[in-house]
Amino acid sequence: MSIGLYQHFDYYDSDTISEVSAKCPYKLGIPASLGCGIMFRDIERNRWVLDAYLHSNAVILGSVLSDYYQVDERNYNLASGFSIKGGANMVFNRDKFSASLSHAYYRLFTWKGYHQYSDLDNISYKVLDAQGDHSVASFIVTEARCDLKLWRKLYLTLSFTHYMRSTHYRDFGHIKSSSMATRLMLTYKL
């Protein structure tokens, strides 16, 4: 087991995935965060290996998709907050099969924003005095994955990922988006 200080860089970006809403469901960038974490490994005589981790971070600088703040080429709020990440990975029978589950939770606060009726057309983009829309956003990523060894370092991989964003705005309505991805792929592990 090891305990330490960690710095994380996280980035999630989705294209517009629905012709019905024509909206991007999520974007999240965490270029500056710092926190503590614990990592654990247990090995049972080449039958299985268990890896697990848990991290808690202070997000010093982050960004999250804004549904309303569209200024110049920017569609995100600058924010700070915290994140919690955890996961476990089980490897069976000398790396012939593995299964993993991970979960990440981000809570970001945009502290300084223009009010709903501000005339952004008459404000210089070079001297914006705002982080975006005044809001509180939650972003959750949950992933389950299985790898089956086919030959040497080649694996058949099946993964399922769920992305959920919930943003409460001071001046606008609450927005919630949820999207999922299922992937079946060939993976080559170095």
Solvent accessible surface area in square Angstrom, and as a share of the most:
residue,aa,sasa,rsa
1,M,154,0.69
2,S,53,0.34
3,I,133,0.67
4,G,24,0.23
5,L,143,0.71
6,Y,56,0.21
7,Q,107,0.48
8,H,34,0.15
9,F,141,0.59
10,D,26,0.13
11,Y,162,0.62
12,Y,57,0.22
13,D,67,0.35
14,S,11,0.07
15,D,117,0.61
16,T,79,0.46
17,I,108,0.55
18,S,38,0.24
19,E,174,0.78
20,V,149,0.86
21,S,62,0.40
22,A,73,0.57
23,K,115,0.49
24,C,26,0.15
25,P,14,0.09
26,Y,21,0.08
27,K,57,0.24
28,L,1,0.01
29,G,9,0.08
30,I,3,0.01
31,P,70,0.44
32,A,28,0.22
33,S,2,0.01
34,L,92,0.46
35,G,12,0.11
36,C,71,0.42
37,G,6,0.06
38,I,58,0.29
39,M,84,0.37
40,F,84,0.35
41,R,142,0.52
42,D,54,0.28
43,I,100,0.51
44,E,54,0.24
45,R,200,0.73
46,N,92,0.47
47,R,147,0.54
48,W,71,0.25
49,V,31,0.18
50,L,45,0.22
51,D,37,0.19
52,A,31,0.24
53,Y,80,0.31
54,L,96,0.48
55,H,11,0.05
56,S,56,0.36
57,N,5,0.02
58,A,57,0.44
59,V,4,0.03
60,I,114,0.58
61,L,82,0.41
62,G,1,0.01
63,S,24,0.15
64,V,2,0.01
65,L,8,0.04
66,S,1,0.01
67,D,22,0.12
68,Y,81,0.31
69,Y,5,0.02
70,Q,112,0.50
71,V,4,0.02
72,D,106,0.55
73,E,171,0.77
74,R,40,0.14
75,N,42,0.21
76,Y,82,0.31
77,N,0,0.00
78,L,60,0.30
79,A,3,0.02
80,S,29,0.18
81,G,19,0.19
82,F,79,0.33
83,S,2,0.02
84,I,77,0.39
85,K,21,0.09
86,G,17,0.16
87,G,15,0.14
88,A,43,0.34
89,N,46,0.24
90,M,53,0.24
91,V,25,0.14
92,F,74,0.31
93,N,86,0.44
94,R,171,0.63
95,D,51,0.26
96,K,107,0.46
97,F,76,0.32
98,S,7,0.04
99,A,33,0.26
100,S,36,0.23
101,L,104,0.52
102,S,34,0.22
103,H,88,0.39
104,A,10,0.08
105,Y,57,0.22
106,Y,1,0.00
107,R,72,0.26
108,L,3,0.02
109,F,51,0.21
110,T,3,0.02
111,W,153,0.54
112,K,105,0.45
113,G,15,0.14
114,Y,51,0.19
115,H,117,0.52
116,Q,79,0.35
117,Y,192,0.73
118,S,41,0.26
119,D,74,0.38
120,L,48,0.24
121,D,129,0.67
122,N,126,0.64
123,I,47,0.24
124,S,60,0.39
125,Y,102,0.39
126,K,191,0.81
127,V,108,0.62
128,L,43,0.22
129,D,85,0.44
130,A,15,0.12
131,Q,49,0.22
132,G,1,0.01
133,D,12,0.06
134,H,59,0.26
135,S,3,0.02
136,V,41,0.24
137,A,2,0.02
138,S,9,0.06
139,F,1,0.01
140,I,37,0.19
141,V,13,0.07
142,T,44,0.25
143,E,53,0.24
144,A,43,0.33
145,R,69,0.25
146,C,51,0.31
147,D,9,0.04
148,L,87,0.43
149,K,71,0.30
150,L,89,0.44
151,W,161,0.57
152,R,175,0.64
153,K,100,0.42
154,L,53,0.26
155,Y,7,0.03
156,L,66,0.33
157,T,0,0.00
158,L,92,0.46
159,S,1,0.01
160,F,87,0.36
161,T,4,0.03
162,H,52,0.23
163,Y,23,0.09
164,M,34,0.15
165,R,4,0.01
166,S,16,0.10
167,T,0,0.00
168,H,90,0.40
169,Y,18,0.07
170,R,101,0.37
171,D,38,0.20
172,F,62,0.26
173,G,46,0.44
174,H,92,0.41
175,I,53,0.27
176,K,135,0.57
177,S,23,0.15
178,S,66,0.43
179,S,11,0.07
180,M,130,0.58
181,A,27,0.21
182,T,95,0.55
183,R,94,0.34
184,L,127,0.63
185,M,71,0.32
186,L,118,0.59
187,T,27,0.16
188,Y,137,0.52
189,K,66,0.28
190,L,185,0.92
